């Protein structure tokens, strides 16, 4: 079974652009400053989760990733998502959510949350099977 194929014909969910956040990120603002300025966006939380994970602060990484995940779910719902359907990596505004989801998976693995790891892997594959490879290539 191809998990990435949209067999139900459910439309892709595309999150809105965040030009001010992107401008600040490209200007080099720190993730903590981005999270304070744009707390509803998943991207700053995903960046903080990655930083914490890279510093072996796995509980902190998990917490940051969980915030980014929930902020992303809120944004997806506002964009018409009903709990299923593709969330493509190719649409840049979706990447903060997908990165948060990936970081939640890696941090959950680091703290021994094996059931959550399996659930998140499925969610990532259903959202966009190309996301994991793209994130790991960054």
C-alpha positions as CSV (number, residue, x, y, z in Angstrom):
1,X,0.0,0.0,0.0
2,X,1.4,3.4,-1.0
3,X,0.9,5.6,2.1
4,X,1.7,8.7,0.1
5,X,-1.0,8.2,-2.5
6,X,-4.2,10.2,-1.9
7,X,-6.7,7.5,-2.7
8,X,-9.7,9.3,-1.1
9,X,-9.2,12.4,-3.2
10,X,-9.0,14.5,-0.1
11,X,-7.6,17.9,-1.1
12,X,-4.2,19.0,0.1
13,X,-4.1,21.4,3.0
14,X,-1.9,24.5,2.3
15,X,-1.1,26.7,5.2
16,X,-1.0,30.5,4.5
17,X,2.3,32.3,3.8
18,X,4.0,34.0,6.7
19,X,6.0,36.8,5.0
20,X,7.0,38.7,8.1
21,X,8.2,35.6,9.9
22,X,10.1,34.5,6.9
23,X,11.8,37.9,6.6
24,X,12.9,37.8,10.2
25,X,14.1,34.2,9.9
26,X,16.1,35.0,6.7
27,X,17.5,38.1,8.5
28,X,19.0,35.8,11.1
29,X,16.6,36.3,14.1
30,X,17.1,33.7,16.7
31,X,14.4,31.0,17.1
32,X,13.6,32.0,20.6
33,X,13.0,35.6,19.4
34,X,10.9,34.3,16.5
35,X,8.8,32.1,18.9
36,X,8.2,35.2,21.1
37,X,7.2,37.3,18.2
38,X,5.3,34.7,16.2
39,X,4.0,32.2,18.9
40,X,1.2,30.9,16.6
41,X,3.6,29.7,14.0
42,X,5.1,26.2,14.0
43,X,8.4,27.1,12.5
44,X,10.0,28.8,15.5
45,X,9.0,25.9,17.7
46,X,10.4,23.4,15.3
47,X,13.7,25.3,15.2
48,X,13.8,25.4,19.0
49,X,13.1,21.7,19.1
50,X,16.0,21.0,16.8
51,X,18.4,23.2,18.7
52,X,17.4,21.5,22.0
53,X,17.7,18.0,20.4
54,X,21.1,18.8,19.0
55,X,22.2,19.9,22.5
56,X,20.9,16.5,23.9
57,X,18.1,18.4,25.8
58,X,15.5,15.8,24.8
59,X,12.7,16.8,27.2
60,X,13.0,20.4,26.1
61,X,13.1,19.3,22.5
62,X,9.9,17.3,23.0
63,X,8.2,20.2,24.7
64,X,9.1,22.7,21.9
65,X,8.1,20.2,19.2
66,X,4.7,19.5,21.0
67,X,4.0,23.3,21.0
68,X,4.9,23.5,17.3
69,X,2.7,20.4,16.5
70,X,-0.3,21.9,18.3
71,X,0.2,25.3,16.8
72,X,0.3,23.5,13.4
73,X,-2.9,21.6,14.1
74,X,-4.6,24.9,14.9
75,X,-3.4,26.4,11.6
76,X,-4.3,23.3,9.6
77,X,-7.8,23.4,11.0
78,X,-8.2,27.1,10.2
79,X,-7.1,26.2,6.6
80,X,-9.9,23.6,6.3
81,X,-8.1,20.4,7.3
82,X,-10.5,17.9,8.9
83,X,-8.0,15.5,10.4
84,X,-7.0,13.7,7.2
85,X,-5.5,14.4,3.8
86,X,-2.1,15.5,2.5
87,X,0.0,18.3,4.0
88,X,2.6,18.6,1.3
89,X,6.2,19.5,2.0
90,X,6.5,21.1,-1.4
91,X,4.3,24.0,0.0
92,X,6.8,25.9,2.0
93,X,4.4,27.2,4.7
94,X,3.6,23.6,5.6
95,X,7.2,22.9,6.5
96,X,7.1,24.4,10.0
97,X,4.4,22.0,11.0
98,X,6.1,19.0,9.3
99,X,9.4,19.9,11.0
100,X,7.6,20.1,14.3
101,X,6.0,16.7,13.7
102,X,9.4,15.2,12.8
103,X,11.1,16.8,15.9
104,X,8.3,15.4,18.0
105,X,9.0,11.9,16.6
106,X,12.8,12.2,17.2
107,X,12.4,13.6,20.7
108,X,9.7,11.0,21.6
109,X,12.2,8.3,20.5
110,X,14.9,9.8,22.7
111,X,12.7,9.8,25.8
112,X,11.3,6.3,25.1
113,X,7.8,7.2,23.9
114,X,7.7,4.3,21.4
115,X,3.9,4.3,20.9
116,X,4.0,8.0,20.0
117,X,6.9,7.5,17.6
118,X,4.9,4.9,15.6
119,X,1.8,7.2,15.6
120,X,3.8,10.2,14.4
121,X,5.6,8.2,11.7
122,X,2.2,7.2,10.3
123,X,1.0,10.8,10.5
124,X,4.2,12.0,8.7
125,X,3.8,9.4,5.9
126,X,0.1,10.3,5.4
127,X,0.9,14.0,5.4
128,X,3.7,13.7,2.8
129,X,6.1,10.7,2.6
130,X,8.7,12.9,1.1
131,X,8.9,15.1,4.2
132,X,11.1,12.9,6.3
133,X,13.7,12.6,3.6
134,X,13.7,16.3,2.9
135,X,14.0,17.2,6.6
136,X,16.9,14.7,7.1
137,X,18.7,16.1,4.0
138,X,18.7,19.7,5.5
